[in-house]
Amino acid sequence: MAKVYVSSVVPAPAPAVWQVVRNFNGLPDWTPFAAESRIEQGAPPDQIGCVRNFGLKDGGRIRERLLALSDYEFSCTYSILESPMAVENYIATLALTPITDGNATFAEWQADFDCPPERERALVQQIGAGVFQAAFSALKQRFGR
Amino acid sequence: MVQVTQSTVIDAPIDEVWRILRDFNGHESWHPAVATSVIEGGARVDAVGSVRRFRLRDGGEFREQLLSLSDAKRTLTYCLLEAPVPLMGYVATIRLKPVTDGDRTFWEWRSEFSPPATRRDELMRLVSDDIYNAGFAAVRGILTRSRPGPGNLGPGAGQAILVPDASSAPTSVDASRALPSVAPPRSADATTKAIVVERHGGPEVLQWRDVHLPPPGPGEVRIRHTFVGVNFIDIYSRNGQFDLLRPPAVPGMEAAGLIEAVGRDVAGFAPGDRVAYACPPVGAYAERRNMAPELLVSLSADISDEMAAASLLKGVTASFLLHDVYPLKPRDIILVHAAAGGVGQLLVQWAKHLGATVLATVSSEEKARIVERRGADHVIIYSRESFAEAVMRFTDGRGADAVYDAVGADTFAGSLAALATRGSLVSFGQASGPVGDWDVGRLASKSITISRPNYAHYTDTPEKLGPHVSRFFAAVRQGIVTVDPPKHYPLARAAEAHRDLEQRRTTGSLVLTV
């Protein structure tokens, strides 16, 4: 099983950051890689079990199912149903933790998945840098630093 | 229980921060508040179970035990074993996580503990500022000093405490304030013996003490108690469930005795008058006290002090429950929980007199006999059968018009189930714990009315209180209600009375003898 872990510090209070990232249908609003997104069957984006279907700017499509969402812990867990990356058993969690000293946010994004061994290194790099860190960098920029 | 969580980001790789923090005896070298520290018995600093004994710069001595340590998760948990401040049940966890974006370290320091209510804010500040934030700044100072360069968080971050000095170091653990104390008697004034609640807690917090008693002020009388009533509300004010008493203070809301002295501007009372009361403010668990006379009840010759102290609060409660909260109608069917208790026995007798059919729950066969003697139509031993089912059986599926429930958590759901359509639940106590959150929408299935009366709101003026007192004493005189002689405890042994009441070992009333 491959693992990816990326974390960052966003210069804004955790509730403000959470307001942006909790929207399971909101990837095009805050990440640089999503072009458009919809929730299948018109479900609300905070309904556990709902499926987001979003298009990447490079043309691929990804379907992901919301497995858990906590407004108390500021965390969101989801699995991949279909993607061009050919990963299996992919489960990821995005979590925010307040940093009391400075009123900032510690943001963590991790994923576990199975893949052919020869592709692991490239996928970890692609997901860690190209997806998670790219999204965090966009968040940091959005909140002003 | 309170929680304190503080967190920061240290501009150093996680392994460097963890190397400093994982040494359970290392705080001596980095925390500005710690003067000296040793691991007891020469145990290793990373042996789970080891105990560090340390002294703060202001002299306070502490012992803490390592409960868990994980190099994999970079967490450690420890608890306080001994301290000069009441950080009761203190357990703390230090947790580090890497910030991969910049090779920095997220550090969270959190704890849970149960401070005395009156020192809650002060102790939370002590932990969050003087221990956690001071610790963050110190470690930041050490690590950013050893790693000069552009990676620093900002100008001067942490520099101020690189060289902690005793005069400015944030170490305000003041051992002299460790225990609250009732104001010591002033030489010019008299004292009286009293039971003092030192802090919110169990029966053990009730201490027998001398307390200061000034002469009665304007608009006050001094009463010499003969008997003091013991009520569940005293337990709730002792343990802090009700916000009636701010420790250190004398509990108790019911007593009988003699007026001993009268302050200026008091009309209608004179030394030697026999009086009783059942009202806030707290302060009845004392040989003598001063209080405003508005809610004092004059006792006639046929009502003894013992009887008044044993039953006034309960009688007034029963009166407003049956007449104001849910005005009982003849032919109503009602259920009374804890029917062998003080209020319970009064409710059963009085409701029978008013023409109701009375079902009652008790915990034992012995208590069932008592309640049957009081006239209950049907007694349910709730440990043997579901009382809700028993009520439905007895009423051919109709249910009760009203349930009087002072048991709370254990009975609330059953009480709702036992009600008839348009029935009323009178929830007037929580001997088994708070009832928790309920969805009001569900009450619509039977159009249920719930009331949660507060004693003070029915009795806090002479106009509200007067009719209930007259009605209750009249019921006693006419034999409508019978109050058994109460069980006696010496005032000094109030803790014993609380224990017996809380453990449901009693029937009828309890009084403290003065």
Interface residues (C-beta under 8 A of the other chain):
Chain A: Y5 V6 S7 S8 V9 T97 P98 I99 T100 D101 G102 A104 F106 E108 G128 Q133 F136 S137
Chain B: T5 Q6 S7 T8 V9 K97 P98 V99 T100 D101 G102 R104 F106 E108 N133 F136
